[in-house]
């Protein structure tokens, strides 16, 4: 187990109670193998951090852009989705400090690991908020997350993959794509869905997510890549 005070330095946050950060990087699977671990897993901090991120991002967009609600909603979704947060978690080095089961530790590059990291980022923000308050959490997110907005706007990454895939499919084939759930795994509170996107009877690609909608979006994104429609 690495010293998370080193992670705090990387994040640029001085914690009064470093246990908040230790909890933020503790996955449920780690506690299953280490029942004497003195702290809890990170799901409650994740719940809090998710709300903190949404509020700070929403406030920033509201104050800085006069665009209509629909635009701001799409931009926010691009900033706070699992891909963005999971990649950011890796960039910040949080992945190196995660407390995981042996099995999860080996599984470095899967979609499931990306979601674990996205959730961990939310938990870290929750820890910063509890320990340091709103202003420090806001400063942290402006430095590492909100700076990504310019690239999102420049490359139009905020456009919904499902809408793009449907538009091109109808243009080229005159067919509206359909989506089918191929697999559901996990308990009710943490289900993972695998969804296929089809044009007619042909399966174009698959996607995964923590909800059916998220898996559909992921499959549409994969479909755009598969067909070269990006």
C-alpha positions as CSV (number, residue, x, y, z in Angstrom):
1,X,0.0,0.0,0.0
2,X,1.6,3.3,-1.2
3,X,1.7,6.4,1.0
4,X,-1.3,8.5,-0.3
5,X,0.3,11.6,1.1
6,X,2.5,11.4,-2.1
7,X,-0.7,11.4,-4.1
8,X,-2.0,14.4,-2.2
9,X,1.2,16.3,-3.3
10,X,0.6,15.3,-6.9
11,X,-3.0,16.5,-6.7
12,X,-1.8,19.8,-5.2
13,X,-4.1,19.5,-2.1
14,X,-3.0,19.7,1.5
15,X,-5.3,17.4,3.5
16,X,-6.0,18.0,7.1
17,X,-7.3,14.4,7.4
18,X,-5.5,12.1,4.9
19,X,-7.9,9.3,5.7
20,X,-10.4,11.0,3.4
21,X,-8.0,10.5,0.5
22,X,-7.2,6.9,1.6
23,X,-10.9,6.1,1.6
24,X,-11.3,7.7,-1.8
25,X,-8.9,5.2,-3.4
26,X,-10.2,2.2,-1.6
27,X,-12.4,0.0,-3.9
28,X,-15.0,-2.3,-2.5
29,X,-13.1,-5.3,-3.8
30,X,-10.1,-4.4,-1.6
31,X,-12.1,-4.6,1.5
32,X,-13.4,-8.0,0.6
33,X,-9.8,-9.3,0.7
34,X,-8.7,-7.1,3.6
35,X,-11.6,-7.2,6.2
36,X,-9.4,-5.5,8.9
37,X,-8.9,-2.4,6.7
38,X,-9.8,0.4,9.2
39,X,-11.6,2.6,6.7
40,X,-14.6,2.1,4.4
41,X,-14.7,1.8,0.6
42,X,-15.1,4.8,-1.6
43,X,-18.7,4.5,-2.7
44,X,-20.1,7.1,-0.3
45,X,-17.4,9.6,-1.3
46,X,-18.1,8.9,-4.9
47,X,-21.8,9.7,-4.3
48,X,-20.8,13.0,-2.8
49,X,-18.1,13.9,-5.3
50,X,-20.5,13.3,-8.2
51,X,-22.8,16.0,-6.9
52,X,-19.9,18.4,-6.2
53,X,-18.5,18.0,-9.7
54,X,-21.9,18.5,-11.3
55,X,-22.5,21.7,-9.3
56,X,-19.1,23.2,-10.0
57,X,-19.2,22.4,-13.7
58,X,-22.7,23.6,-14.1
59,X,-22.0,26.9,-12.2
60,X,-18.9,27.4,-14.4
61,X,-20.7,26.9,-17.6
62,X,-23.7,29.1,-16.5
63,X,-21.4,32.0,-15.5
64,X,-19.1,31.8,-18.6
65,X,-21.3,31.0,-21.5
66,X,-24.6,32.6,-22.6
67,X,-25.6,29.5,-24.6
68,X,-29.0,27.8,-24.3
69,X,-29.6,25.0,-21.8
70,X,-29.3,22.3,-24.4
71,X,-25.7,23.3,-25.3
72,X,-24.6,23.6,-21.7
73,X,-26.1,20.2,-20.9
74,X,-24.2,18.5,-23.8
75,X,-20.9,20.2,-22.8
76,X,-21.3,19.2,-19.2
77,X,-22.1,15.6,-20.2
78,X,-18.8,15.6,-22.2
79,X,-16.8,16.8,-19.2
80,X,-18.3,14.5,-16.6
81,X,-18.7,11.2,-18.5
82,X,-16.8,8.1,-17.5
83,X,-14.3,8.3,-20.3
84,X,-13.2,11.8,-19.4
85,X,-13.0,11.2,-15.7
86,X,-11.4,7.8,-16.0
87,X,-8.7,9.1,-18.3
88,X,-8.1,12.1,-16.0
89,X,-7.8,9.8,-13.1
90,X,-5.0,8.0,-14.9
91,X,-3.3,11.3,-15.9
92,X,-3.3,12.5,-12.3
93,X,-1.6,9.2,-11.2
94,X,-4.5,8.1,-9.0
95,X,-4.4,4.7,-10.6
96,X,-1.0,3.9,-9.0
97,X,-2.5,4.4,-5.5
98,X,-5.8,2.5,-5.9
99,X,-6.5,-0.2,-3.3
100,X,-8.0,-3.1,-5.3
101,X,-8.4,-6.8,-5.0
102,X,-5.7,-8.9,-6.7
103,X,-8.0,-9.6,-9.6
104,X,-8.9,-6.0,-10.2
105,X,-5.3,-5.0,-9.9
106,X,-4.3,-7.2,-12.8
107,X,-7.2,-5.9,-15.0
108,X,-5.6,-2.6,-16.0
109,X,-7.0,-1.8,-19.4
110,X,-10.6,-3.0,-19.4
111,X,-13.8,-0.9,-19.6
112,X,-14.5,-2.0,-16.0
113,X,-11.2,-0.5,-14.9
114,X,-12.1,2.8,-16.6
115,X,-15.3,3.0,-14.6
116,X,-13.5,2.2,-11.4
117,X,-11.1,5.1,-12.1
118,X,-14.0,7.4,-13.0
119,X,-15.7,6.6,-9.7
120,X,-12.4,7.0,-7.9
121,X,-12.0,10.5,-9.4
122,X,-15.5,11.4,-8.1
123,X,-14.5,10.0,-4.7
124,X,-11.3,12.1,-4.6
125,X,-13.3,15.2,-5.3
126,X,-15.7,14.2,-2.5
127,X,-12.7,13.8,-0.2
128,X,-11.3,17.2,-1.2
129,X,-14.7,18.8,-0.6
130,X,-15.1,17.3,2.9
131,X,-11.6,18.1,4.0
132,X,-11.0,21.5,2.3
133,X,-14.4,22.8,1.3
134,X,-16.1,24.1,-1.9
135,X,-13.5,26.7,-3.0
136,X,-10.6,24.2,-2.9
137,X,-12.7,21.6,-4.8
138,X,-13.6,24.3,-7.3
139,X,-9.9,25.3,-7.8
140,X,-8.9,21.7,-8.2
141,X,-11.6,21.0,-10.9
142,X,-10.8,24.2,-12.8
143,X,-7.1,23.2,-12.9
144,X,-7.6,19.6,-14.1
145,X,-11.1,19.1,-15.5
146,X,-12.5,22.4,-16.8
147,X,-9.4,23.1,-18.9
148,X,-10.5,20.3,-21.1
149,X,-13.6,22.2,-22.3
150,X,-11.7,24.1,-25.0
151,X,-10.7,20.9,-26.7
152,X,-14.2,19.5,-26.4
153,X,-15.7,22.6,-28.0
154,X,-13.0,22.8,-30.7
155,X,-13.3,19.2,-31.8
156,X,-17.1,19.1,-31.2
157,X,-16.7,16.1,-28.8
158,X,-19.9,17.1,-27.1
159,X,-22.1,15.8,-30.0
160,X,-24.1,12.8,-28.9
161,X,-22.7,9.6,-30.6
162,X,-26.2,8.1,-30.9
163,X,-27.4,11.1,-32.8
164,X,-24.4,11.2,-35.1
165,X,-24.7,7.4,-35.8
166,X,-28.4,7.6,-36.5
167,X,-28.0,10.6,-38.8
168,X,-25.3,8.9,-41.0
169,X,-27.1,5.5,-41.0
170,X,-30.3,7.1,-42.2
171,X,-28.4,9.1,-44.8
172,X,-26.5,6.1,-46.2
173,X,-29.0,3.3,-45.7
174,X,-32.4,4.9,-45.0
175,X,-32.5,2.8,-41.8
176,X,-32.8,3.9,-38.1
177,X,-30.3,1.9,-36.0
178,X,-31.6,-0.2,-33.2
179,X,-30.0,-1.3,-29.9
180,X,-30.2,-4.7,-28.2
181,X,-29.0,-5.6,-24.6
182,X,-26.6,-8.5,-25.1
183,X,-25.5,-9.0,-21.5
184,X,-26.3,-7.9,-17.9
185,X,-23.9,-8.7,-15.1
186,X,-23.5,-7.6,-11.5
187,X,-25.8,-6.8,-8.6
188,X,-28.7,-4.4,-9.0
189,X,-26.8,-1.5,-7.5
190,X,-23.9,-1.9,-9.8
191,X,-25.1,-3.6,-13.0
192,X,-23.0,-3.5,-16.1
193,X,-24.6,-3.7,-19.5
194,X,-23.3,-4.8,-22.9
195,X,-25.3,-3.4,-25.8
196,X,-25.1,-4.0,-29.5
197,X,-25.9,-1.4,-32.2
198,X,-27.5,-2.8,-35.3
199,X,-28.3,-1.6,-38.8
200,X,-31.1,-3.9,-39.8
201,X,-30.0,-7.4,-38.7
202,X,-26.3,-6.5,-38.9
203,X,-24.5,-5.9,-35.6
204,X,-22.0,-3.1,-36.2
205,X,-20.4,-2.8,-32.7
206,X,-20.8,-3.4,-29.0
207,X,-20.6,-1.0,-26.1
208,X,-20.6,-1.2,-22.3
209,X,-21.9,1.0,-19.5
210,X,-23.3,1.2,-16.0
211,X,-26.8,1.9,-17.5
212,X,-28.5,0.8,-20.8
213,X,-28.2,4.4,-22.1
214,X,-24.5,4.6,-21.3
215,X,-23.9,1.3,-23.1
216,X,-25.9,2.5,-26.1
217,X,-23.9,5.6,-26.3
218,X,-20.7,3.6,-26.0
219,X,-21.8,1.2,-28.8
220,X,-22.7,4.1,-31.1
221,X,-19.3,5.6,-30.5
222,X,-17.7,2.2,-31.3
223,X,-20.0,2.0,-34.4
224,X,-18.8,5.3,-35.7
225,X,-15.2,4.2,-35.4
226,X,-16.0,0.8,-37.0
227,X,-17.7,2.4,-40.0
228,X,-15.2,5.2,-40.3
229,X,-18.0,7.8,-39.8
230,X,-16.1,9.9,-37.3
